[in-house]
Amino acid sequence: PQELHLMQFESAAEREAALSGLGLQEGLLRTIMYLEKISLTEAKQVYAAMVAQNMSIQDVFRFIQAGASPQILCEKSPTMSMDLSTLHRAERIMNKPTYIHLVRHPLAAIASSVKLRCKQLLVQGHTQPQQDPSSSWETQERMWTQ
């Protein structure tokens, strides 16, 4: 699936509160659509139920894995590696997680970060995201080198 942005949260409600309005819901919604063979509107209803029930992220993963079986679920969100506590959470809630370390050329990674930031700003209603200093190439390059 696309980036799910799940592992850094304990529950669907916590995830929704943190990511609402950032344009990062698409991956999970598209995954639900694919697995359940439903429309976007229906996938949003399924996700809203997960949030309303304050479903644990472990249970969200179980839901996805059950639908994807016998395939293996790969959570590939870049945000997974940004905080060591996220990896500790993976160890706690997953059954023997396997890690794949991908290496990307810095220029491609920076360009992707800038594109994502611009998308997030457009979702938030900014008409000219390039005027936001946090979306600049230089800012993303500094983040990469720190």
Secondary structure by P-SEA (a helix, b strand, c coil): cccccccccccaaaaaaaccccccaaaaaaaaaaaacccaaaaaaaaaaaaaacccaaaaaaaaaaaaccbbbbbccccccccaaaaaaaaacccbbbbbbbbccaaaaaaaaaaaaaaaaaaaccccccccccccaaaaaaaaac
